[in-house]
Amino acid sequence: MDSSTSGAGKLGAVRVWALAAGGMVGGGIYIALGVVISVAAQWAWLSFIIAGVVAVISAFSYARLSVKYGKSGGAFEFLEKMDQDGLAGSLSWLLIIGYILTISVYAYAFGHYVAFAFHGGGLMIRGLALLIGFGLVGLNLAGLGKMTSIEVVIVSGNLLILVVLAVWGMWHWAPVELVAGIEPRPAWSALIGAAAIFVSYEGFQLLTYEYEEVRNAKRIFLPVLVSAAIFVVIVYIAVTLGATMLAGALTMVEQKQVALSVAATRAAGFPGLVVMTVAAGFATAAAINSTLFSTGKLAARVARAGELPQWFDHQNRFDVPDRPMILVGLIATVLAIIGSLSSLVEAASLVFLGTFMVVNLICWKQMQSVRWVPMAGVVLGALVGIVLVLRLMVSAPVPLAILLVLALLIFIGRPALLERVSTEGNGHGEST
């Protein structure tokens, strides 16, 4: 019997809420704040609202479709249920690329935040990114990757620290700091900011890969997922205002890799730095771990459906999909070492914007009531996506070109590649 209908799943409402919120906040605000302030200045808080509206609507669509089909799998499962196997496979390949970029962003943030506390330079930053990337791959390969109770504790502590920082900053209300040292921007720049940091909201969808592990999922999944997304929007707004009022806009932009540590140091000196470093380290590590775990499961699931080479559907003695985890972890760690923050954040944002638009469109087609909600997500997501593409054409044309070429190859060349791999596999089947 499906655990979601029997109520026998392992994850209760509190854990699902905490993991959904933590999946978003775990890495998002640490790497996005300085980026969005550099783009939207005093309207950075509005950028988080615009992106947040798309995220909340998308959480609604993901949850409704998960309840409708009663299975884990997210966008891949939704499209398969509509007999769109080819599109499901192509979108999953893009999603895996998005997750690789996301993990690289989190590893990048981990390296910078921890190294900042020790006054470390580029070598230490790269070493820490390498350590956390390969270390968490090893943890997952040993079957220790999904430690839900520990993740919930980390999420709770992280949220508490961020809320305290936000409240402390807003207690010392100083709107002038929102543009201190930088040029004020027009209100429409908030749309550009929203496009640049959409990756900050992607984490909730990881819970759709665990749907069958949720107790009473038909009853709790939608309200829990949507309320977690709304809460994160509020936290992001508060932290954006509070932290910027503590450190000043120019400082947040110039030190965007460690913006929250700078704000915490301004608020409470060395103890503030220590607390924020611990919070950032554990939060980004937990975000890497949960994304890596879910990406490995997704890759294995897609391979079992014949939409990825069967090579990816391999488990070690701990029942862990080892090959996709190693490959994803390796590529993400290399990108964290060689990539730039803004390019990684914006490229990942584009992937997730596209995916969320597809899921909202599916929800609009499949649902019989309140269809205007997912359609609003499609329209607003398309607007933000267009703005992001235009921005990347100017600020990061090479990463954009690479991403678009990969997307084109995936949607056009994937069937031929799968057929060739399958033929070669059958030809060597007896020897393997």
Summary of the structure (lengths in Angstrom):
residues: 432
radius of gyration: 20.8
end to end distance: 35.5
largest distance: 71.8
contacts: 1654
relative contact order: 0.19
helix: 83%
strand: 0%
